[in-house]
Amino acid sequence: MNTRMIVLVPLAVLFAACTSIPEQNVALDQARSAVDAAQHNPQVASLAPQELAEAVDSLSVAERAATDRAATATVNHLAYMSLQRARIATDTASSKASQAVVAGAAAERDKLLLEARTNQAEAAEYAADNAEKQLALSEQNNELKATELANADAAAMRNDARVSDLEMQLKDLNAKQTDRGMVVTLGDVLFDTGKSQILASGSSNIAKLADFFKRNPERTALIEGYTDDVGAAAANFALSQQRANAVMTALIGLGVPAAGLTTLAHGEDMPTADNATAAGRQMNRRVEIVIAPAAMTSSR
């Protein structure tokens, strides 16, 4: 009796132990593997934490059901739900990662587009500013040209007025226009016969000439002396030089700058009339003041 009881007790204990070990469940193993893989995936942990937590919770429910020896169909269903949630967590993380890549690419594209548009705007602004500057410069040039034309017109008008004024000033002196310039002829009434001293009767014309040169200081003149052919040629040449010098001295004495005056003697050469008559000889006894043209004056 005792021996049989000793044998039966170990068998009962062994049977109880065997019945307490959960049965192997393939679906549950797959769920554990999927959840474990998801837990060790940094991308899933960071991008799908909610979905991962649901998968872990679902696996815990399935494992409790297996431990409580729930029906195999129930355990399999709970394991399947846990597996699907693990896959959902993994897929969600992958989708969010792809979306992040796309969003990053879109952001980079937007950045490049913004930079391009900014560059275009800056280029357009630079072009507009440059065009405005060119327009302002063109307007300034036009204004400058208009001013230059106005100045040129004014200068021409002043020159015309000056020429007219010169003509009026020389009119009283019976000046004549020649290729050499304006020529004022002073007859022999300036001097006594054979003399080079200027007579008082001729001082009026000398004064007019002096006034002209003082009003037109840029003008220069050549004072030329002439005689008739009465007497020796050498004496006539010397007399013509003395008379030219006398006129220049008189002008200088009246304030005309000496630098603009020169003299030249011709003696009895280059007569303007026939020396065979008294009237002709009187015309040949003369002093001519050749007033150089403005162009010649400026080149001196």
C-alpha positions in Angstrom: 0.0 0.0 0.0 2.7 2.4 0.9 4.9 1.4 -2.0 2.2 2.1 -4.5 1.5 5.5 -3.0 5.2 6.4 -3.2 5.2 5.5 -6.9 2.0 7.4 -7.7 3.0 10.6 -6.0 6.0 11.4 -8.4 3.9 10.5 -11.4 1.2 12.9 -10.3 3.7 15.7 -9.8 5.3 15.0 -13.2 1.9 15.1 -14.8 1.0 18.4 -13.1 4.3 19.9 -14.3 3.7 18.9 -17.8 0.3 20.4 -17.9 1.6 23.8 -16.6 4.0 24.4 -19.6 2.3 26.5 -22.3 2.0 24.9 -25.7 4.2 26.2 -28.5 2.3 28.7 -30.8 3.7 29.6 -34.1 1.5 32.7 -34.6 2.6 34.0 -31.2 6.3 33.4 -32.0 5.9 35.4 -35.3 4.2 38.2 -33.4 7.0 38.3 -30.8 9.6 38.4 -33.5 7.8 41.3 -35.3 7.3 43.3 -32.2 11.0 42.7 -31.1 12.2 43.9 -34.5 10.1 47.0 -34.3 11.3 47.8 -30.8 15.0 47.6 -32.0 14.4 49.8 -35.1 15.3 53.4 -34.2 13.2 54.7 -37.0 10.1 53.0 -35.7 10.8 54.1 -32.1 11.2 57.8 -33.2 8.6 58.1 -36.0 5.8 55.7 -34.8 6.0 55.5 -31.0 2.2 55.3 -30.6 1.8 52.4 -33.1 4.7 50.6 -31.5 3.2 50.9 -28.0 -0.1 49.5 -29.4 1.8 46.5 -30.9 3.6 45.9 -27.6 0.3 46.0 -25.6 -1.4 43.7 -28.1 1.5 41.2 -27.8 1.1 41.3 -24.0 -2.6 40.5 -24.3 -1.8 37.6 -26.6 0.9 36.2 -24.2 -1.5 36.4 -21.2 -4.2 34.6 -23.2 -1.6 31.8 -24.0 -0.5 31.7 -20.4 -4.2 31.4 -19.2 -4.6 28.6 -21.7 -7.2 30.4 -23.8 -8.5 28.7 -26.8 -5.9 28.3 -29.6 -8.0 30.2 -32.0 -8.2 33.1 -29.5 -4.4 33.1 -29.0 -3.8 32.9 -32.7 -6.2 35.8 -33.3 -4.5 38.0 -30.6 -1.1 37.1 -32.0 -2.2 38.0 -35.5 -3.4 41.4 -34.2 -0.1 42.0 -32.5 1.8 41.0 -35.7 -0.3 43.4 -37.7 0.2 46.2 -35.3 4.0 45.6 -35.4 3.8 45.8 -39.2 1.6 48.9 -39.0 4.2 50.6 -36.7 7.1 49.6 -39.1 5.1 50.8 -42.2 4.1 54.0 -40.5 7.7 54.8 -39.6 8.8 54.0 -43.2 6.1 56.2 -44.6 6.9 59.1 -42.3 10.6 58.8 -43.2 9.7 58.9 -46.9 7.5 61.9 -46.4 10.3 63.6 -44.5 12.7 63.0 -47.5 10.1 64.3 -49.9 9.4 67.3 -47.6 13.1 67.9 -47.4 13.4 67.8 -51.2 10.4 70.1 -51.5 11.9 72.5 -49.0 15.2 72.5 -50.9 13.4 73.0 -54.2 11.4 75.9 -52.6 14.7 77.3 -51.3 16.3 77.1 -54.7 13.2 78.7 -56.4 13.2 81.5 -53.8 16.9 82.1 -54.4 16.4 82.1 -58.2 13.4 84.5 -57.8 15.5 86.7 -55.5 18.3 86.8 -58.0 15.9 87.6 -60.8 14.4 90.4 -58.7 17.8 91.8 -57.8 18.9 91.6 -61.5 15.7 93.4 -62.6 16.2 96.0 -59.9 19.8 96.5 -61.0 18.7 96.7 -64.6 16.0 99.3 -63.7 18.5 101.3 -61.6 21.1 101.2 -64.4 18.5 102.2 -66.9 17.4 105.1 -64.7 21.0 106.2 -64.3 21.6 105.9 -68.1 18.4 108.0 -68.6 19.6 110.6 -66.1 23.0 110.7 -67.8 21.4 111.0 -71.2 19.2 113.9 -69.9 22.3 115.5 -68.4 24.1 115.2 -71.7 21.2 116.6 -73.6 21.0 119.5 -71.1 24.8 120.0 -71.5 24.4 120.0 -75.3 21.5 122.4 -75.1 23.6 124.6 -72.9 26.6 124.4 -75.3 24.3 125.2 -78.2 22.8 128.1 -76.3 26.3 129.4 -75.4 27.4 129.0 -79.0 24.4 130.9 -80.2 25.0 133.6 -77.6 28.7 133.7 -78.5 27.8 134.0 -82.2 25.3 136.8 -81.4 28.0 138.5 -79.3 30.5 138.1 -82.1 28.0 139.5 -84.6 27.3 142.4 -82.3 31.1 142.9 -81.8 31.7 142.8 -85.6 28.9 145.3 -86.0 30.4 147.4 -83.2 33.9 147.2 -84.9 32.4 148.4 -88.1 30.7 151.3 -86.4 34.0 152.2 -84.6 36.0 152.2 -87.8 33.3 153.8 -90.0 34.4 157.3 -88.9 37.9 156.4 -89.9 36.9 155.3 -93.4 38.4 151.9 -92.9 38.4 149.5 -95.8 38.2 145.7 -95.7 41.2 144.1 -97.5 42.7 140.6 -97.6 45.2 141.8 -94.9 42.4 143.1 -92.7 40.8 146.5 -92.1 43.0 149.3 -93.4 42.7 152.9 -92.1 44.5 155.4 -94.3 45.9 158.6 -92.7 46.7 161.2 -95.5 49.6 163.6 -95.5 47.5 166.2 -93.6 49.1 164.6 -90.5 52.5 166.1 -91.3 54.2 169.2 -92.9 56.1 168.6 -96.1 59.3 166.7 -95.4 58.4 166.4 -91.7 57.5 163.5 -89.3 55.8 165.5 -86.5 52.0 164.9 -86.3 50.0 168.1 -86.8 47.3 169.1 -84.5 44.7 168.7 -87.3 45.4 165.0 -87.4 45.2 164.3 -83.7 41.4 163.6 -83.9 41.9 160.6 -86.1 44.8 159.3 -83.9 42.5 159.6 -80.9 39.8 157.6 -82.6 42.3 154.9 -83.5 43.6 154.8 -79.9 40.1 154.5 -78.6 39.5 151.6 -81.0 42.6 149.7 -79.8 41.8 150.3 -76.1 38.3 148.9 -76.6 39.7 145.9 -78.5 43.0 145.1 -76.8 43.2 141.7 -78.5 43.7 143.5 -81.9 47.1 144.1 -83.3 48.2 146.5 -86.1 50.9 147.1 -88.6 51.7 150.8 -89.2 53.1 151.3 -92.6 54.7 154.6 -93.9 54.7 155.7 -97.6 55.9 158.8 -99.5 55.8 160.2 -103.1 58.8 160.0 -105.3 60.0 163.6 -104.9 63.6 163.6 -103.6 66.0 160.8 -103.0 64.6 157.3 -102.5 66.7 156.7 -99.4 65.5 159.9 -97.8 61.9 159.1 -98.7 62.4 155.6 -97.1 63.7 157.2 -93.9 60.9 159.7 -93.8 58.2 157.0 -94.2 59.8 155.1 -91.3 59.8 158.2 -89.1 56.2 159.0 -89.8 55.1 155.4 -89.1 57.1 155.6 -85.8 55.5 158.9 -85.0 51.9 157.4 -85.3 52.9 154.4 -83.2 54.4 156.7 -80.5 51.2 158.8 -80.5 49.0 155.7 -80.1 51.2 154.4 -77.2 51.0 157.8 -75.6 47.2 157.6 -75.7 47.2 154.2 -73.8 47.5 151.7 -76.6 49.7 148.6 -75.6 53.0 148.8 -77.5 53.1 145.0 -77.8 50.3 145.0 -80.4 51.9 147.6 -82.7 54.7 147.3 -85.3 55.9 149.6 -88.0 57.1 149.1 -91.6 58.6 151.6 -94.0 57.9 151.5 -97.8 59.2 154.9 -98.8 58.2 155.8 -102.4 57.4 152.2 -103.3 53.8 150.9 -103.7 52.1 154.2 -104.7 48.3 154.3 -104.9 48.2 157.1 -107.5 50.3 158.7 -110.2 53.2 160.7 -108.9 53.1 162.9 -112.0 50.3 165.1 -110.5 50.1 167.0 -107.3 46.9 165.2 -106.4 48.5 161.9 -107.0 51.6 162.7 -105.0 49.4 163.8 -102.1 47.6 160.5 -102.1 50.9 158.6 -102.0 52.1 160.6 -99.0 50.2 158.5 -96.4 50.4 156.2 -93.3 48.3 153.1 -93.4 47.2 151.2 -90.2 46.5 147.6 -91.1 44.3 146.1 -88.3 44.9 142.3 -88.4 41.8 140.0 -88.5 40.7 138.3 -85.3 42.0 134.9 -86.4 45.5 136.4 -87.1 45.4 138.3 -83.8 44.7 135.1 -81.8 47.5 133.2 -83.5 50.1 135.8 -82.6 
